[in-house]
């Protein structure tokens, strides 16, 4: 299948957060591509994780890492400048969140004008049609394959129809999937057209994260 190269992005929410730098360096050494940072505000989703100060310290300690920040927050535009200052490389916002004046196009422009990559995400219950008009303006689409808010949930294979639809329309777009991804589910995600794989427990919970990362990569490439 024609698509962009595989990008493996371990979700740091699944690591030992008391040793965040060490855990991130462990997966960097295991040849991951990005670090996926789940930012939750306790309002948009029923969980609270970390914010831009943590990202800033991680940037200092992992200066060459690509920091992929998934903002599960009610007002993403409020936080975009802070995440830029913190060193974020990509910001993915949710289409269901509160948009600034000018809507999603204005938010996309804000993120890109600050020199970051931009992604847009969908919750499982949100129709893919809600983002088709802006897919050509973003660098990545994130299809949630679990309900956002907590790690360790089971992969939802019925979300793959969304991936297939976007891949059909945008063959060169990065399509990220997040939730329940690992060696047992990667083939389903790959067959639908995903190329950016967020994996938490399957990578950080493994005795050999390099092997898991390679297995995920091989399924895509």
C-alpha positions as a Markdown table, in Angstrom:
| # | Residue | x | y | z |
|---|---|---|---|---|
| 1 | Unk | 0.0 | 0.0 | 0.0 |
| 2 | Unk | 1.3 | 3.4 | -0.9 |
| 3 | Unk | 1.7 | 5.6 | 2.2 |
| 4 | Unk | 4.3 | 7.5 | 4.1 |
| 5 | Unk | 7.0 | 5.7 | 6.1 |
| 6 | Unk | 6.4 | 4.1 | 9.5 |
| 7 | Unk | 6.7 | 6.4 | 12.5 |
| 8 | Unk | 6.6 | 4.7 | 15.9 |
| 9 | Unk | 5.7 | 7.0 | 18.8 |
| 10 | Unk | 5.7 | 5.4 | 22.3 |
| 11 | Unk | 3.2 | 7.0 | 24.6 |
| 12 | Unk | 5.0 | 8.2 | 27.7 |
| 13 | Unk | 1.8 | 8.0 | 29.7 |
| 14 | Unk | 2.5 | 4.3 | 29.9 |
| 15 | Unk | 6.0 | 4.7 | 31.3 |
| 16 | Unk | 7.3 | 5.2 | 34.9 |
| 17 | Unk | 6.6 | 8.9 | 35.1 |
| 18 | Unk | 8.8 | 9.2 | 38.2 |
| 19 | Unk | 11.7 | 8.5 | 35.8 |
| 20 | Unk | 10.4 | 10.3 | 32.8 |
| 21 | Unk | 13.8 | 11.2 | 31.2 |
| 22 | Unk | 15.2 | 7.7 | 31.7 |
| 23 | Unk | 12.2 | 6.1 | 30.3 |
| 24 | Unk | 12.2 | 8.3 | 27.2 |
| 25 | Unk | 15.8 | 7.7 | 26.6 |
| 26 | Unk | 15.2 | 4.0 | 26.9 |
| 27 | Unk | 12.7 | 4.0 | 23.9 |
| 28 | Unk | 14.9 | 6.5 | 22.0 |
| 29 | Unk | 17.8 | 4.0 | 22.3 |
| 30 | Unk | 15.3 | 1.3 | 21.1 |
| 31 | Unk | 15.0 | 3.3 | 17.9 |
| 32 | Unk | 11.6 | 4.9 | 18.3 |
| 33 | Unk | 10.9 | 7.9 | 16.0 |
| 34 | Unk | 8.8 | 10.2 | 18.2 |
| 35 | Unk | 7.8 | 10.6 | 21.8 |
| 36 | Unk | 4.0 | 10.9 | 22.2 |
| 37 | Unk | 2.9 | 13.1 | 25.0 |
| 38 | Unk | -0.8 | 12.9 | 26.1 |
| 39 | Unk | -1.8 | 16.2 | 27.6 |
| 40 | Unk | -5.1 | 16.0 | 29.5 |
| 41 | Unk | -6.7 | 18.9 | 31.4 |
| 42 | Unk | -9.3 | 17.0 | 33.5 |
| 43 | Unk | -12.1 | 18.8 | 31.6 |
| 44 | Unk | -12.1 | 17.7 | 28.0 |
| 45 | Unk | -11.3 | 14.2 | 29.2 |
| 46 | Unk | -11.8 | 12.7 | 32.7 |
| 47 | Unk | -8.1 | 12.5 | 33.6 |
| 48 | Unk | -5.3 | 14.9 | 34.4 |
| 49 | Unk | -1.8 | 14.2 | 33.2 |
| 50 | Unk | 0.9 | 16.9 | 32.7 |
| 51 | Unk | 1.4 | 20.2 | 30.9 |
| 52 | Unk | 4.0 | 22.3 | 29.2 |
| 53 | Unk | 6.4 | 22.5 | 32.2 |
| 54 | Unk | 7.0 | 18.8 | 31.9 |
| 55 | Unk | 7.4 | 19.1 | 28.1 |
| 56 | Unk | 10.0 | 21.9 | 28.7 |
| 57 | Unk | 12.1 | 19.7 | 31.0 |
| 58 | Unk | 11.9 | 16.8 | 28.7 |
| 59 | Unk | 13.1 | 18.9 | 25.8 |
| 60 | Unk | 16.1 | 20.0 | 27.8 |
| 61 | Unk | 16.9 | 16.4 | 28.7 |
| 62 | Unk | 16.1 | 14.9 | 25.3 |
| 63 | Unk | 17.2 | 17.7 | 23.0 |
| 64 | Unk | 17.0 | 15.7 | 19.7 |
| 65 | Unk | 13.7 | 14.0 | 20.3 |
| 66 | Unk | 10.6 | 14.8 | 18.2 |
| 67 | Unk | 7.9 | 15.7 | 20.8 |
| 68 | Unk | 4.5 | 14.8 | 19.5 |
| 69 | Unk | 2.0 | 16.6 | 21.8 |
| 70 | Unk | -1.6 | 15.4 | 21.8 |
| 71 | Unk | -3.7 | 18.1 | 23.5 |
| 72 | Unk | -6.8 | 16.6 | 25.0 |
| 73 | Unk | -7.9 | 20.0 | 26.5 |
| 74 | Unk | -11.0 | 22.1 | 26.3 |
| 75 | Unk | -9.3 | 25.2 | 24.8 |
| 76 | Unk | -6.2 | 24.2 | 22.8 |
| 77 | Unk | -5.6 | 27.7 | 21.4 |
| 78 | Unk | -4.9 | 28.9 | 24.9 |
| 79 | Unk | -2.0 | 26.6 | 25.3 |
| 80 | Unk | -0.4 | 26.6 | 21.8 |
| 81 | Unk | 2.2 | 29.4 | 22.6 |
| 82 | Unk | 3.2 | 27.7 | 25.8 |
| 83 | Unk | 3.9 | 24.4 | 24.1 |
| 84 | Unk | 5.9 | 26.2 | 21.5 |
| 85 | Unk | 8.0 | 27.8 | 24.2 |
| 86 | Unk | 8.4 | 24.3 | 25.9 |
| 87 | Unk | 9.8 | 22.8 | 22.7 |
| 88 | Unk | 6.9 | 20.9 | 21.1 |
| 89 | Unk | 7.5 | 19.8 | 17.6 |
| 90 | Unk | 3.9 | 18.8 | 16.8 |
| 91 | Unk | 0.6 | 19.8 | 18.3 |
| 92 | Unk | -2.5 | 17.7 | 17.7 |
| 93 | Unk | -5.8 | 19.2 | 18.7 |
| 94 | Unk | -9.3 | 17.6 | 18.9 |
| 95 | Unk | -11.9 | 18.8 | 16.5 |
| 96 | Unk | -14.4 | 18.4 | 19.3 |
| 97 | Unk | -12.7 | 21.0 | 21.5 |
| 98 | Unk | -13.5 | 24.7 | 21.7 |
| 99 | Unk | -12.1 | 26.6 | 18.7 |
| 100 | Unk | -10.9 | 30.2 | 18.6 |
| 101 | Unk | -12.4 | 32.8 | 16.4 |
| 102 | Unk | -12.1 | 31.6 | 12.9 |
| 103 | Unk | -12.6 | 27.9 | 13.8 |
| 104 | Unk | -10.2 | 25.1 | 13.1 |
| 105 | Unk | -8.5 | 26.8 | 10.2 |
| 106 | Unk | -7.4 | 29.6 | 12.6 |
| 107 | Unk | -6.1 | 27.2 | 15.1 |
| 108 | Unk | -4.1 | 25.3 | 12.4 |
| 109 | Unk | -2.7 | 28.6 | 11.2 |
| 110 | Unk | -1.7 | 29.6 | 14.7 |
| 111 | Unk | 0.2 | 26.3 | 15.2 |
| 112 | Unk | 1.9 | 26.4 | 11.9 |
| 113 | Unk | 2.8 | 30.1 | 12.1 |
| 114 | Unk | 4.8 | 29.2 | 15.3 |
| 115 | Unk | 6.8 | 26.7 | 13.3 |
| 116 | Unk | 5.2 | 23.5 | 14.6 |
| 117 | Unk | 3.6 | 20.6 | 12.8 |
| 118 | Unk | -0.2 | 20.4 | 13.2 |
| 119 | Unk | -2.5 | 17.4 | 13.6 |
| 120 | Unk | -6.2 | 17.0 | 14.2 |
| 121 | Unk | -7.8 | 14.2 | 16.1 |
| 122 | Unk | -11.2 | 12.5 | 16.4 |
| 123 | Unk | -12.8 | 10.8 | 19.3 |
| 124 | Unk | -14.3 | 7.4 | 18.4 |
| 125 | Unk | -17.9 | 8.7 | 18.3 |
| 126 | Unk | -17.1 | 11.6 | 16.0 |
| 127 | Unk | -17.8 | 11.0 | 12.3 |
| 128 | Unk | -14.7 | 11.2 | 10.0 |
| 129 | Unk | -16.7 | 13.6 | 7.8 |
| 130 | Unk | -16.2 | 16.3 | 10.5 |
| 131 | Unk | -12.6 | 16.8 | 9.5 |
| 132 | Unk | -12.4 | 15.9 | 5.8 |
| 133 | Unk | -12.5 | 19.6 | 4.8 |
| 134 | Unk | -9.4 | 20.4 | 6.8 |
| 135 | Unk | -7.3 | 17.2 | 6.2 |
| 136 | Unk | -5.5 | 18.9 | 3.4 |
| 137 | Unk | -4.4 | 21.7 | 5.7 |
| 138 | Unk | -2.8 | 19.6 | 8.5 |
| 139 | Unk | 0.3 | 17.4 | 8.7 |
| 140 | Unk | -1.4 | 14.5 | 10.4 |
| 141 | Unk | -4.7 | 13.1 | 11.3 |
| 142 | Unk | -5.0 | 11.1 | 14.6 |
| 143 | Unk | -7.8 | 8.5 | 14.8 |
| 144 | Unk | -8.4 | 7.5 | 18.4 |
| 145 | Unk | -8.9 | 3.7 | 18.7 |
| 146 | Unk | -9.9 | 4.0 | 22.3 |
| 147 | Unk | -11.9 | 6.6 | 24.2 |
| 148 | Unk | -9.4 | 9.3 | 25.1 |
| 149 | Unk | -8.5 | 9.8 | 28.7 |
| 150 | Unk | -6.9 | 6.6 | 30.0 |
| 151 | Unk | -4.3 | 4.2 | 28.8 |
| 152 | Unk | -4.5 | 0.4 | 28.7 |
| 153 | Unk | -7.9 | 0.2 | 26.9 |
| 154 | Unk | -8.6 | -2.4 | 24.1 |
| 155 | Unk | -8.1 | -1.5 | 20.5 |
| 156 | Unk | -11.4 | -0.6 | 18.6 |
| 157 | Unk | -11.1 | -2.2 | 15.1 |
| 158 | Unk | -14.2 | -0.6 | 13.9 |
| 159 | Unk | -12.3 | 2.7 | 13.8 |
| 160 | Unk | -10.3 | 1.5 | 10.9 |
| 161 | Unk | -13.0 | 2.5 | 8.4 |
| 162 | Unk | -12.1 | 6.1 | 9.2 |
| 163 | Unk | -8.4 | 5.4 | 8.5 |
| 164 | Unk | -9.2 | 3.8 | 5.2 |
| 165 | Unk | -11.4 | 6.7 | 4.2 |
| 166 | Unk | -8.7 | 9.3 | 4.9 |
| 167 | Unk | -6.0 | 7.2 | 3.3 |
| 168 | Unk | -8.1 | 6.9 | 0.1 |
| 169 | Unk | -8.5 | 10.7 | -0.1 |
| 170 | Unk | -5.1 | 11.7 | 1.2 |
| 171 | Unk | -2.5 | 9.0 | 0.2 |
| 172 | Unk | 0.5 | 11.1 | 1.4 |
| 173 | Unk | -0.9 | 12.2 | 4.7 |
| 174 | Unk | 0.5 | 10.9 | 8.0 |
| 175 | Unk | -2.3 | 9.0 | 9.7 |
| 176 | Unk | -1.8 | 8.2 | 13.4 |
| 177 | Unk | -3.7 | 5.7 | 15.4 |
| 178 | Unk | -3.7 | 5.7 | 19.2 |
| 179 | Unk | -5.1 | 3.2 | 21.7 |
| 180 | Unk | -4.5 | -0.5 | 22.2 |
| 181 | Unk | -1.8 | -0.8 | 19.6 |
| 182 | Unk | 0.8 | -3.6 | 19.8 |
| 183 | Unk | 2.0 | -6.7 | 17.9 |
| 184 | Unk | -1.4 | -8.3 | 18.2 |
| 185 | Unk | -3.3 | -5.3 | 16.6 |
| 186 | Unk | -0.8 | -3.7 | 14.3 |
| 187 | Unk | -1.7 | -5.7 | 11.2 |
| 188 | Unk | -5.3 | -4.4 | 11.3 |
| 189 | Unk | -4.1 | -0.8 | 11.7 |
| 190 | Unk | -1.5 | -1.3 | 8.9 |
| 191 | Unk | -4.0 | -2.8 | 6.5 |
| 192 | Unk | -6.3 | 0.2 | 6.9 |
| 193 | Unk | -3.5 | 2.6 | 5.9 |
| 194 | Unk | -2.1 | 3.9 | 9.2 |
| 195 | Unk | 1.6 | 4.8 | 9.3 |
| 196 | Unk | 2.1 | 6.6 | 12.6 |
| 197 | Unk | 1.7 | 4.2 | 15.5 |
| 198 | Unk | 1.2 | 5.3 | 19.1 |
| 199 | Unk | 2.0 | 2.4 | 21.4 |
| 200 | Unk | 2.2 | 2.7 | 25.2 |
| 201 | Unk | 1.9 | -0.5 | 27.3 |
| 202 | Unk | 3.1 | -2.8 | 24.5 |
| 203 | Unk | 6.4 | -0.9 | 24.3 |
| 204 | Unk | 7.1 | 0.3 | 27.9 |
| 205 | Unk | 5.8 | -2.9 | 29.4 |
| 206 | Unk | 8.1 | -5.1 | 27.2 |
| 207 | Unk | 11.4 | -6.5 | 28.3 |
| 208 | Unk | 12.6 | -5.8 | 24.8 |
| 209 | Unk | 11.1 | -2.5 | 23.6 |
| 210 | Unk | 13.4 | -2.5 | 20.6 |
| 211 | Unk | 11.9 | -5.7 | 19.4 |
| 212 | Unk | 8.4 | -4.4 | 19.7 |
| 213 | Unk | 9.2 | -1.2 | 18.0 |
| 214 | Unk | 10.8 | -3.1 | 15.1 |
| 215 | Unk | 7.7 | -5.4 | 14.9 |
| 216 | Unk | 5.4 | -2.4 | 14.6 |
| 217 | Unk | 7.7 | -0.8 | 12.0 |
| 218 | Unk | 7.9 | -4.0 | 9.9 |
| 219 | Unk | 4.1 | -4.2 | 9.8 |
| 220 | Unk | 3.9 | -0.8 | 8.2 |
| 221 | Unk | 6.9 | -0.7 | 5.9 |
